[in-house]
Amino acid sequence: MPFLFTCPHCQTSTQVEDCYSGHEGACVTCGKPIKIPEFDVSRAASSQKRSKYGVSKVIGTVLAILIIFSLGFLLIRSGDRVMQRMSNNRGVSESVSNLRKIVAALNAYASDHGTYPPSVMTVGRNKHSWRVLILPYLQENQLYDQYDLEQPWDSETNMAVAYQFPAVFQNQRLPRTDAVQHSDYFLVTGPGTLFPSSGPLSPTDVTDDPGQTLLLVEARSMGNWGSVWTEPIDFKVESLSVKGFNELGGVLENGFAAGTVDGKGHFISKSTDPAVISALFTANGGERLSDDVLD
């Protein structure tokens, strides 16, 4: 490697290769005799080596930090996805559990009264929801006793009951964006369903497979209209069919929970054929569905 040498006579500086270390001769500028000093080649090489090593070390450290940051980012993303899946799985379990309790109450009511409760019970001019009628079958007798069927559902007395919310009517494991005490679970009424305009059917009236006949569905959009759980409001199968059942769901990701006549809860994917969902709503439609349609 070259070293800087300055002539002691004319003060001219020039780069001298280390191979001339210790040599004598004449200055190329002034011609006077000069002697090239003994350059410390090993020390310079070591310094250069240390410099190169220092640069390599810095580069290596930066690369290591980048790799660690990238791995950390991937782990966070992966962890978020795992947590999201776990949260959704817990949400599905909660909805299925709620639906099984509500279906059991509906079936117990039918056992005592011969049919399922009417989706809307009329007392004089006052209308009331089936949710109120099954309160005793959900061990909510005290709440039922506070409700006055002789008054409108939205009277001051009955609205006081509405604010005492039975947890079973709502998925409590998932975050909510409102404070309204509305239900996540609704009946589907209309022609061919368990709740036609002529009046509710009994479980014994069902000729289709009870395990493939929907009694109750989950939908947050209905509740987000501002209704409270005591309001007599449910879905009409005609309007659902026209809209392709897209109003169902909104509580869980990529689908909705539903309860069947046999007392079980299920998760139904949004990708399910609308024709299959339509067939699940009929009590005596005679449709042939695969055995695993609700597995």
Secondary structure, 3 states (H helix, E strand, C coil): CEEEEECCCCCCEEEEEHHHCCCEEECCCCCCEEECCCCCHHHHHHHHHHHHHHHHHHHHHHHHHHHHHHHHHHHHHHHHHHHHHHHHHHHHHHHHHHHHHHHHHHHHHHHHHCCCCCCEEEECCEEEEHHHHCHHHHCCHHHHHHCCCCCCCCCHHHHHHHCCCCHHHCCCCCCCCCCCCCCCEECEECCCCCCCCCCCCCHHHCCCCHHHCEEEEEEHHHHCCCCCCCCCCCEEHHHHHHCCCCCCECCECCEEEEEECCCCEEEEECCCCHHHHHHHHCCCCCCCCCCCCCC
